[in-house]
Amino acid sequence: MRFGVGVPLWLAGVVLSSWAGLVLGLAASFGKEVALIKRAPYSFSRNPQYVGFIASLIGWALLASSIRTMIAALAGALPLILVPFAEEPWLARAYGADYEAYCRAVPRFLFLRS
């Protein structure tokens, strides 16, 4: 389980979060208003960076095979699950109807409709 699930999950998370960060760009990552990005990983998750970070944390914890590490990974994942709820009102104000349509079409996290 450590290597068969932990390593692929960690690696997939790193790849997804890196890809999403590259598509989003540095300016938008730090809050600068740019055009709403709906392509690449943002076409299947509104928060692919967070999904990738969570996957890599869980993969890392499985790889470490430690209860303490799993607790730390879950503690690290919790803010990543909650932050979108704080960001979404700002995004709705910034992008209006375009963002609302995007929310209806793309889940907040993978496969989880909101």
C-alpha positions in Angstrom: 0.0 0.0 0.0 2.8 2.4 0.9 4.5 2.3 -2.5 1.6 1.0 -4.7 -0.8 3.7 -3.6 1.2 6.3 -1.8 3.8 7.1 -4.5 1.3 7.3 -7.4 -1.1 9.4 -5.3 1.7 11.7 -4.2 3.1 12.0 -7.8 -0.3 12.6 -9.3 -1.0 15.3 -6.8 2.3 17.0 -7.5 1.7 16.9 -11.3 -1.9 18.1 -11.0 -1.1 21.0 -8.7 1.9 22.0 -10.8 -0.1 21.8 -14.0 -2.9 23.9 -12.5 -0.5 26.5 -11.2 1.1 26.8 -14.6 -2.3 27.2 -16.3 -3.5 29.7 -13.7 -0.3 31.7 -13.7 1.6 33.5 -11.0 -0.4 36.7 -11.1 -3.8 35.0 -10.7 -2.4 32.7 -8.0 -1.7 35.8 -5.9 -5.1 37.3 -6.5 -4.7 39.6 -9.5 -7.9 39.7 -11.6 -7.4 38.0 -14.9 -9.8 36.4 -17.3 -11.7 33.5 -15.8 -9.7 30.4 -16.5 -11.9 27.4 -17.4 -9.5 25.3 -19.5 -7.2 22.4 -18.9 -7.5 21.1 -15.3 -10.0 23.9 -14.5 -12.4 22.2 -16.9 -12.9 19.2 -14.5 -12.4 20.9 -11.1 -12.8 24.5 -10.0 -9.9 23.9 -7.5 -7.4 21.6 -9.2 -4.4 23.0 -7.3 -6.2 22.2 -4.0 -7.2 18.7 -5.2 -3.5 18.1 -6.2 -2.2 19.4 -2.9 -4.6 17.1 -1.0 -3.8 14.1 -3.1 0.0 14.7 -2.6 -0.5 15.1 1.2 -2.4 11.9 1.5 0.1 10.1 -0.8 2.9 11.4 1.3 1.2 10.2 4.5 0.6 6.7 3.1 4.2 6.5 2.0 5.4 7.5 5.4 3.1 4.8 6.9 2.7 6.8 10.2 -0.3 7.7 12.1 1.2 11.0 13.1 2.0 11.8 9.4 -1.6 10.9 8.5 -3.0 13.2 11.2 -0.6 16.0 9.9 -1.8 15.4 6.3 -5.4 15.5 7.3 -4.8 18.7 9.3 -3.1 20.1 6.2 -5.9 19.1 3.9 -8.7 20.6 6.0 -7.8 24.3 5.1 -7.5 23.2 1.4 -11.1 21.9 1.6 -12.4 25.0 3.4 -10.6 27.8 1.5 -12.8 27.5 -1.7 -15.8 28.5 0.4 -14.1 31.8 1.3 -12.8 32.4 -2.3 -16.1 31.7 -4.1 -18.0 34.9 -3.0 -15.1 37.0 -4.2 -14.9 35.1 -7.5 -18.7 35.5 -8.0 -18.4 39.3 -7.5 -15.4 39.5 -9.8 -16.7 37.4 -12.7 -20.5 37.5 -12.2 -22.7 35.4 -14.4 -19.7 33.8 -16.2 -18.5 32.4 -12.9 -22.0 31.3 -11.8 -22.3 29.3 -15.1 -18.9 27.8 -14.6 -19.9 26.7 -11.1 -23.0 24.9 -12.5 -20.8 23.2 -15.1 -17.7 22.2 -13.1 -17.5 20.6 -9.7 -15.7 22.3 -6.8 -13.6 19.2 -6.3 -13.3 16.2 -8.5 -16.7 14.5 -9.0 -18.3 16.4 -6.1 -21.0 18.8 -7.3 -21.7 21.8 -5.2 
